[in-house]
Amino acid sequence: MISPTADTPSTSTTPEGAPETVPAGSPGLPPVTPDVVAAAVESLTSRLRKKLDAAIEQYAALPVTAGGGGVRIACGEDAVVTLSPGPSGVIADGEQASCSCLLAPRCLHRAAVLSACPIGDAVPGGEVDSRDSSDAEPAPDGAPGLKSSATGAAPAPDDGAEASVGAGSVGAGSVEAGSVGAGSVGAGPVGASEVAGPTAAQVAAAAGLWAAAAAVLSAGVPAAGAVPQAELLRAAHTSRLAGLAAAEAAALRVVRGLRAARARHDGHRLADLVSALRELLLIAGRLAGADPDPALVGTVRRNYQPGGSLKVYGVFREPVISATGYGGVVTHVVAEDGRWFSVADVKPGGSARARGAATAPVAIGPAMLNHSQLSRAGLLIAGATVSPDGRLGAGKGVRATPVAGMPWTEGPMAALFARPLAEAAGARLSGHAWSESDTAEQAREPVGCDLVIVGAAGDHVLARALLPGESDSVGGFGPLIRLVPASHHPELAHVDNLRRLASRPGLLVRVVGRVEPDRVATLLPLAVGPVPGTEATLRLPAEWQGHADLGYDRLQGVHLPPQDACPQPPDGDEVDPVAGAPLWRVRRLVELAVSGGRRAVAESARTGESFAQLRAAGFQAAADLVTGLTAEADRRSRDAFGRLTDTGPDRYAWAWVAAATHLAATERAMIHASWQPDAPF
């Protein structure tokens, strides 16, 4: 599934058949598969590799001329790079990228332009299921009960070793106060008859991926230029050939995050890069140690399976703008039994296509509906095909008949809003905290709730959850909820609509949105509607049929009730327990390791920073882990003659993984607690 982002520029349009010139960093450059980029960089001499980063920055500012089934970038007087993607729109073969200079194809121009292109999947639209059902976590090399893998690339737990769960110290058996788990869980041996485990080729591929990822972590963002990224892409391609779909997907997320960090993109978040690198190292390290958990391998999720007959009802539309230049719309529908499905129309085109697809025809059978109509109507589908993540297919045998829609007060939608918000949010936060993909998988399904608007606060809107049957008293309000725009893209309506809602304190509103797993009690609202049985709620046009899609429909003042019709909103100060806890010291060190590299962590250790505040607050395991991380970063081994020796990044990488995993689990436990009705914040 493609997630909406706010950092993709719009695509310019020109008359049909005319050449189009767009900036090099825009969707005008086609995506390139990892193996093509890696091969281009590997073909360079050592002298040219030193110039690669500067060349990428220089050529990224050059215009791109589109026409003739490809794009051209003039890198010099006698050097024009031509990219000719195949029918899929992706450069999947080195022959599809050429340069007119004398050194081609082993030239700096070609390698730099390919490195400036967005990274594309080997199979466009493929998705990865990398959910990990194991609670055991690896420990740093050298801890009791651990051994190195057969390849020597990455240490891994022994078959009978124990690792603490949740916020406990990895390998130490201790558990932090407020952690996810209450004790240690043994990672007992798994019989060969039950799980075969990874093959030798998969173990070797994972070891190579571990080595490349550990080198990136040790170097940090400033030193992780095009050459280390190419090594990571080569390892990702090898992992794909070995069938390690989860590891490949994590590696591509890391490369995209490194590029965004080095280019200082507005939409880049260091926390996202930290999460991706943590997941990559943990998956690769466990596979390199021959961990038999099949969830570590992952599966490519492309095949549609027969779904029989379905009757679904539209709930809302969601605009999609991806970082790789794709745009479109996803309409979410719900079946009579409460299962969620989606109908997607996502193609290359960026924000311009996301706007146009809002009213594009739905490509399911002969049903003559567009996405705007489907979000407020229903479909009776015969011979449905469904992907593992709930996408409805449009095969030749699929037949669909439009039916009347269902209001939010009936059927499965009524059950959605009747479920307590704390219970629904807890289910969405049940994914493993260390796994970004598993977290996204669990948080994908929307939740529904009734809220009372309190007012604006910074970049979000504050609201209180309404408890069933008690909305007329202060005691009937739940915890403080933060509403954050699902996208900040200026051409979408999310920000303006939330600003409009915040202008009417006391407004009662029914919200469908997603739980934000990385922030305290935060919802990403996707659609809103009126709360039944009250005048202090939205007054939407009849043609909207009871709800507004926040990404497309724009709320106006006439859609709000008069201020005197709205009750006084409940009082309450906004408190963020995660931001207020001394865990910021751990977070700063974990992020410093990624943004600055091993040397930056070692320098912080030499300043004599004390973690006594962590111990005083009860975070004993956190203090032990960061102390071990700083010590490992500054550790220098010497040979028998007193000369410094390079011991490699393995021990340091495992120390960082342990601290980062512990931090993620502890913060997730605090976020989970913030959704409870009796939460003190």
C-alpha positions, 0 to 999 in steps of 0.5 A, a space after each residue: 500500500 502506498 502511504 500519502 506524503 506531503 513532500 512530492 512536488 506537482 507535475 507540470 502539464 503541457 499540450 499532448 505530444 509536446 516535450 515537457 521540461 521539469 526539474 530533475 528531482 521531480 517525478 519527471 525522472 523515472 524510477 530505477 530498480 536497485 540492481 541497475 543503480 548498483 551496477 552503474 556505481 560499481 562500474 565506476 573507477 575509484 577516482 570517479 566514485 569520489 566525484 559521484 556525490 558532487 555530480 549527483 547534486 550538480 545534475 539534480 539541478 539540470 532540466 529534464 526534457 521528456 519526449 520520444 518515450 523517454 527523458 534526456 538530461 544534458 550533463 555537458 556539451 557532449 554528454 546527454 543521458 537518455 533514460 527509456 523506461 519500459 512499459 511499466 515506467 521503471 528502468 529495469 535494465 541497464 540498456 535502458 540508460 545510455 550516455 553519449 560520452 566516450 566513457 559510456 556506459 562506465 561514465 560518471 554522467 550515467 551513474 549520477 543520473 541513475 543515482 538521482 532517480 527515485 528507487 523503484 520496486 522490481 515489480 511495480 505495485 508489489 507490497 511486502 508482508 514483513 510481520 514478525 510474530 516473534 517477541 524475542 529480540 537479539 542481543 549485542 555480540 558478546 552477551 551471555 548465551 550468544 554466538 556468532 553466525 556461521 558466516 561471521 557477519 552478524 551475531 545472533 541469539 543461541 537457540 536456547 537464549 532468552 531475550 526480554 520482551 517490550 521495554 526490557 533490556 535486551 539479553 539482560 532479562 530485566 523489564 522496564 516500568 511501563 513496558 509492553 511485556 511483563 517478563 522474559 519470553 524464551 526463544 526456545 529451539 524450533 524443530 526442523 520438522 516444524 520450521 525449515 529455517 532460511 536456506 544457505 543462500 538466504 543466510 548469505 544474502 542476509 549477512 551481506 545486507 547486515 554488513 552493508 546496513 551496519 556500515 551505513 549506521 557506523 558512517 552516519 548520514 553525512 558519510 552515507 553517500 551514493 557509494 554506500 547506498 549502492 552497496 546497500 541496493 546491491 545487497 537488497 537486490 541479492 536479498 530479493 533474488 534469495 526471496 527475502 522480501 521483508 529485508 529488501 523492502 526495509 533496505 529500500 526504505 533506508 536508502 530512500 530515507 538516506 536520500 531524503 536526509 542528505 537532500 534535506 527534503 521538507 517531508 523528511 523525518 529522522 525518526 522514520 529513517 531510524 525506524 527503517 534502519 532499526 527494522 533492517 538491522 534486526 531482520 538481517 541480523 536474525 536471518 544471518 544467524 539462521 533464525 527460523 521464524 518464517 515471518 522474517 522472510 516476508 512475502 510479496 503481496 501481489 496476487 489476488 485471490 477469489 473473494 466470492 460475492 461481496 456487498 460493500 458500502 463506500 465510506 470515504 476517499 483518500 488522496 494518494 501522493 507518493 514520494 516516487 511520483 505516483 498519485 491517485 485515490 483510494 476509496 475505502 469500503 466496508 462489507 456487511 460483516 465489517 471487513 474493510 476493502 479498498 478500490 485504488 486508482 494510483 498511477 504516475 502523476 503526483 498531486 495533479 493526478 491525485 486531484 483528477 482521480 477524485 472523480 475518475 471512473 471506478 474500474 471494477 466490472 461494468 459499474 458506472 460509478 466514479 470514486 466520488 460516487 462510490 464513497 457514498 454508494 455501494 457495490 454488489 460484486 460477483 466473482 470478486 478478487 481480493 488481495 491479501 491487504 484488502 484491495 479489490 481487483 478488476 479482473 475480467 470475471 468481476 461483475 459489479 452492480 451499483 446499490 444504494 449506500 449505507 449511512 454511518 448510523 447503520 450496519 457495520 458503520 454503526 458498530 464501528 462507532 459503538 466500539 470504545 475508542 480505547 479498545 479500537 486504538 489498542 488493537 491498532 497499536 498491537 503491532 511489534 514496536 520495532 517493526 515499521 512494516 508491522 506497525 503500519 499493517 496493524 494501524 492501517 484499518 480505520 477507527 471511528 469515534 465521536 469527538 468534541 472539538 476543544 480548539 487548535 494547538 500548534 500543528 494539530 487540533 485538540 478534541 475530547 472523545 465522547 463516551 457513549 450515552 454521557 456526552 452531556 456532562 464533563 464526566 462523559 468525556 474521554 482522553 484528550 485526542 490530537 487531530 493531525 492532518 493526514 497530509 500537509 500537501 498544499 493542494 489537498 484540503 486536509 489542513 484547511 478542513 482541520 483549521 475550519 473545525 478548530 474555529 468552532 470549539 464545542 462542535 460535536 463531530 463524528 470522525 473516521 481516521 487512523 491511529 498515529 502509532 508514533 504520537 500520544 493519543 493522535 488521530 489522522 482524520 480522513 472523513 467527518 460527519 454529523 453526530 446524530 441527535 444534536 444541533 451542535 454538529 456539522 450541517 453538510 450538504 445533501 449531496 455529500 450524503 452524511 460525510 465529508 472526505 477531508 482530503 477532497 471536500 472543503 468545509 465552509 462556514 455554512 457547514 458549521 453550527 452557530 457558536 451559541 449552539 455549541 456547548 462549552 468544551 471540556 477543560 484540560 491541559 495538553 500533556 505529552 508523557 513521551 516528550 516529558 519523560 527523560 527518554 529524550 536522552 535515549 532518543 537523542 543518542 539513538 538519532 545522533 548515531 544515525 545522523 552523525 555516525 559512530 564518531 558522533 556517539 563516541 564524542 558524546 561519551 567523552 563529554 561525560 554525560 550522565 544518565 542518572 536522570 533515567 535511573 532516577 525516573 525508573 528507566 534503569 534498563 534504558 540507562 544501561 543500554 545507552 551506557 553500553 552503546 556509548 562505550 561500544 562506540 568509543 571502544 578501540 582495540 589494539 593488537 599485541 604491538 599496541 596498534 589500533 585495530 578495526 574490529 568492524 561495526 558488528 558489536 556497535 550495530 547490535 548495541 544500537 539495535 538493542 537501545 533503539 528497540 528498547 526505546 521504541 517498545 517503551 514509547 509504544 507502551 506509553 502511547 498505548 496508555 494515553 488512549 485509556 479513558 482514565 489516562 492522566 494526560 
